[in-house]
Each structure stands twice: as C-alpha cells, then as structure tokens.
Amino acid sequence: MAVSIQLQAQTHTFEIRLGSHAIGTVEARCNVNGNARHLEIKSKLETTFITKFTDIYCDYNNNVLVQSHVTRSSGKNSDDSKNVTTRREGNRYLINADGEKSALNNVEIQHSVSDLYFAEPRQISRVYSETLGKFLALKALGNGEYELSLPDGKKNYYRYQKGTLKEVEVNHTLGKAFIVRTS
C-alpha cells in the first residue's frame, strides 16, 4: 500500500528599497513534508559601496528547530564570509558563530526570524535570530504590525495584511530600508 505525503511549498519575493531606489532582493521559500519544514531565505543587497549576500537555511521537525545555517558574504572572496550554525542536541542548542561557540540550555526553539516571512507571529513574544544566535523580543503593536528589538537597541518593524507579510522596515547602517513584498 502506497502512502501519500502532502507536500506544500511557498515562495515569496521581496524588493529591498532604500529611499526610492531598489538595492536588492529577498527570496523566501518554505517547503513542508509531513512533520518536516525547511525554510530558505536568500538575500542580495547591492549599492555603490557595498554588496552583501545572505543565505539562511532552517530545518524544523514537529515545529521545533533542528538546525539552522547562515552564511553572509560580500561576494568578493570566501575569506570575508561569516557563518553561524545552530544545531539541536538533546535539550539544548549548540551555536557556532565563526568559531565562537555557545549553547542555549533547556530550550525548544519554535519560532525564528525566518518564520516571520511566512506567517504573522500572533501571540509570540520572542523569536530566535539565526544570524545572531540568540532570542530577540517581539512585540505586537496592533493592526498587523510587530516590533523586533535588536541587541544594539535598533528595532525592525514587520507589517502584515490578512496574515501575510507585506513589508519589513529595517534600521540599517545605510539608513532606513524597506523590504517590500512583490509576489
């Protein structure tokens, strides 16, 4: 007897804007296969002064993060890339951020920043940052808007319409940028 497994996939594309200029793209993909969920977020930022690529991969099983891997680079050479890996081991997570190792003990990561691209985070007060290797506070502001507090004191704003992410306001070193959904 053959067993049918339901496969679901979502792909969303976004444009990164600084002022009225498009300076990059974000492609967010989510594949679901039974109890397994795989997220991929690929972004490319390009200005006169800077080029940055970021690839984020997250694997969940039964809605618990099993592992994530983040690679950031300028695209110039492999020496400038930064890597952060998070891996579940028993009831803790081992984090390796460019050789600097740490652990999160007695915790289950159920929501990460990548998840914010696929569903409105109703009733969620913190998310795990795959790029920073730590939890960040998330606050509902009402009308589908959420404030994500970063360790440096900056805040990013996620805006949803009918449960779908429409825009992210990022307070970046270059200034205020917007990640706007295009499809």
C-alpha positions as CSV (number, residue, x, y, z in Angstrom):
1,M,0.0,0.0,0.0
2,A,1.4,3.4,-1.0
3,V,1.3,6.2,1.5
4,S,0.7,9.7,0.2
5,I,2.7,12.5,1.8
6,Q,1.4,16.0,1.3
7,L,4.0,18.5,0.1
8,Q,3.4,22.2,0.5
9,A,5.7,24.9,-0.8
10,Q,5.5,28.7,-0.5
11,T,7.8,31.1,-2.3
12,H,7.7,34.9,-1.7
13,T,9.8,37.5,-3.3
14,F,10.7,40.9,-1.9
15,E,12.5,44.0,-3.1
16,I,14.9,45.9,-0.8
17,R,14.4,49.6,-1.1
18,L,16.5,52.5,0.3
19,G,14.6,55.7,-0.4
20,S,13.1,55.3,-3.9
21,H,15.9,53.0,-5.1
22,A,15.8,49.3,-5.3
23,I,19.0,48.0,-3.8
24,G,18.4,44.3,-3.5
25,T,16.1,41.3,-3.4
26,V,14.9,38.7,-0.9
27,E,13.6,35.3,-1.8
28,A,11.9,33.3,1.0
29,R,11.0,29.7,0.5
30,C,9.2,27.2,2.8
31,N,8.8,23.5,2.0
32,V,6.7,21.3,4.2
33,N,6.9,17.5,4.0
34,G,4.8,15.8,6.7
35,N,6.2,17.0,10.1
36,A,9.4,18.4,8.5
37,R,9.6,22.1,7.5
38,H,12.6,23.6,5.6
39,L,13.0,27.4,5.3
40,E,15.4,29.2,2.9
41,I,15.9,33.0,2.9
42,K,18.3,34.3,0.3
43,S,19.0,38.0,0.0
44,K,21.3,40.1,-2.1
45,L,22.0,43.7,-1.3
46,E,23.9,45.9,-3.8
47,T,24.8,49.6,-3.6
48,T,27.7,51.6,-4.9
49,F,29.6,50.9,-1.7
50,I,28.5,47.5,-0.6
51,T,27.5,44.1,-1.9
52,K,26.1,41.5,0.6
53,F,24.7,38.1,0.2
54,T,22.9,36.3,3.0
55,D,21.7,32.7,2.8
56,I,19.7,31.3,5.7
57,Y,18.6,27.7,6.0
58,C,16.4,26.3,8.8
59,D,15.1,22.8,9.4
60,Y,12.3,22.1,11.7
61,N,10.8,18.8,12.8
62,N,7.4,18.7,14.7
63,N,7.6,22.6,14.9
64,V,11.0,22.5,16.7
65,L,14.1,23.9,15.1
66,V,16.6,21.1,14.5
67,Q,19.3,23.1,12.8
68,S,20.0,26.4,11.0
69,H,22.9,27.7,9.0
70,V,23.6,31.3,8.0
71,T,26.2,32.4,5.5
72,R,26.9,36.1,4.9
73,S,29.5,37.4,2.4
74,S,30.3,40.4,0.3
75,G,30.8,38.1,-2.7
76,K,34.4,39.2,-3.2
77,N,36.1,36.2,-1.8
78,S,35.4,33.3,0.6
79,D,37.6,34.8,3.3
80,D,35.1,37.5,4.1
81,S,32.2,35.1,4.7
82,K,30.6,34.8,8.2
83,N,28.9,31.6,9.3
84,V,26.5,30.9,12.1
85,T,25.3,27.3,12.8
86,T,22.7,26.3,15.3
87,R,22.2,22.6,16.0
88,R,19.8,20.9,18.4
89,E,21.4,18.3,20.6
90,G,19.2,16.8,23.3
91,N,17.5,19.6,25.2
92,R,20.0,22.3,24.2
93,Y,21.3,24.0,21.1
94,L,24.9,24.3,20.2
95,I,25.7,27.6,18.4
96,N,28.9,28.2,16.4
97,A,29.3,31.8,15.2
98,D,32.5,32.0,13.2
99,G,34.3,29.7,15.6
100,E,32.9,31.3,18.8
101,K,30.9,28.6,20.5
102,S,28.0,28.9,22.9
103,A,24.9,27.0,24.0
104,L,21.3,27.5,24.8
105,N,20.2,25.1,27.5
106,N,16.8,23.6,28.3
107,V,15.0,25.3,25.5
108,E,13.0,24.4,22.4
109,I,13.2,26.9,19.5
110,Q,9.7,27.0,17.9
111,H,9.9,30.4,16.1
112,S,12.8,32.0,14.3
113,V,13.2,35.3,12.4
114,S,12.8,33.4,9.1
115,D,9.4,32.3,10.2
116,L,8.3,35.9,10.1
117,Y,8.4,35.8,6.3
118,F,5.7,33.1,6.2
119,A,3.2,33.7,8.9
120,E,2.0,36.6,11.2
121,P,3.5,35.9,14.7
122,R,0.3,36.2,16.6
123,Q,0.8,35.7,20.4
124,I,4.6,35.2,20.0
125,S,6.8,37.4,22.3
126,R,10.2,36.2,21.2
127,V,11.9,34.7,18.1
128,Y,15.3,33.1,17.7
129,S,17.7,35.0,15.4
130,E,19.6,32.5,13.3
131,T,22.1,35.2,12.3
132,L,22.8,36.4,15.9
133,G,22.4,33.0,17.7
134,K,20.1,34.4,20.4
135,F,16.5,35.2,21.2
136,L,15.0,38.6,20.4
137,A,12.0,40.3,21.9
138,L,8.9,40.6,19.6
139,K,6.1,43.0,20.5
140,A,2.7,43.3,18.8
141,L,1.9,46.9,18.1
142,G,-1.6,46.3,16.7
143,N,-3.1,46.4,13.1
144,G,-0.7,43.6,12.0
145,E,2.5,45.4,13.0
146,Y,5.2,43.9,15.1
147,E,8.4,45.4,16.6
148,L,11.6,43.2,16.7
149,S,14.2,44.5,19.2
150,L,17.8,44.0,18.2
151,P,20.7,43.7,20.7
152,D,22.2,47.1,19.6
153,G,19.0,48.9,20.5
154,K,17.7,49.2,16.9
155,K,14.2,48.0,16.0
156,N,12.8,46.4,12.9
157,Y,9.1,46.5,12.1
158,Y,7.2,43.7,10.4
159,R,3.9,44.6,8.8
160,Y,1.2,42.1,7.8
161,Q,-2.0,42.3,5.9
162,K,-4.5,39.5,6.4
163,G,-1.7,37.4,8.0
164,T,0.7,37.9,5.1
165,L,3.9,39.8,5.4
166,K,3.8,42.9,3.2
167,E,6.8,45.0,4.4
168,V,9.7,45.0,6.8
169,E,11.2,48.3,7.9
170,V,14.9,47.8,8.7
171,N,17.0,50.3,10.5
172,H,20.3,49.6,8.8
173,T,23.7,51.2,8.9
174,L,22.9,52.7,5.4
175,G,19.7,54.3,6.8
176,K,16.1,53.1,6.9
177,A,15.4,50.4,4.3
178,F,12.2,48.7,3.4
179,I,11.8,45.1,2.3
180,V,8.6,45.1,0.3
181,R,6.8,42.0,-1.0
182,T,6.5,41.8,-4.8
183,S,5.0,38.3,-5.1
